[in-house]
Amino acid sequence: MSEAEMNSYRFGLGIEPTDEMLLKLMKEVALEAKEGNQKATEFYWKQTLDNIEKKKQIWSERIKSLLNA
C-alpha cells in the first residue's frame, strides 16, 4: 500500500480499512508511543538527576557553614 493511499484513507467514511492499513497504522502508533515514552523517561531522569545535584549542593553548603561556625 502506497503512502498516498494511507494518507487519503479516513475512518468513518463507510469504508472499512484493509488489514494492511490497520497493521501499518498500528505499527506507526506503536512507534510514536514508544518514542514518546522514551522522551518522557529521559526527561524524568534528567530532572531527577538535576534535582539530586541541587540538593547535594545545598547540603554541602549547609555542612560547610556548620563546620566553619
N, C-alpha and C positions, 0 to 999 in steps of 0.2 A: 504494500500500500504506500502510495506516494505521500510526501509531506503535505502537498496541496489538498489531497483527499482528506487527510486527517484534519487539517485546519478548516476545511469547508464544512465538515460534519457538525451538526448542532443537535444536542439531545432535545427531545420534546417536539420534534417535527413530525412525529408519527412514523418515523423510520427507525427500525431497530439497528443498533450498531453491530458490526460483524464481530466475531470472536477476535479477529486480528486487531480490530480497532480497540476493543476493550483491553486486550493484552498490552498493546502499546501504551494506551492511556494509563493503565495500572503501573506499568514499569516507570513511566515518566513521573507519576505521582509519588511512587516509592522512592525514586532517586531524589526528587525535590525534598521529600520528608527527611530522608537520610542526611542530605546536605544541611538542611535547616537545623536538625538535631545536632549535627557536628558543630555548626557555628555556635549554637546556644551553649553547648558543653564547653567549647573553647572559651567563650565569653565568661561563663560561670567560673571556670578555673582561673582565668586571668584576674578577674575581680577578687576571687578568694585569695590568691597569692599576693595581690597588691594590698589587700586588707591586712594580711598577716605581716607584711613588711612594714606597714604603717604602725601596727600595734607593737611590733618589735622595736621600732624607733622610739615610740612614746615610752615604753617600759625601760629602754636603755637610758633615755634622758632622765627618767624618774630615779632610777638606781644611781646614776652618776650624781644627781643632785643630793640624794640621801647620803652617799658616801663622802661627799665634799662638805656636808653640813657640819 
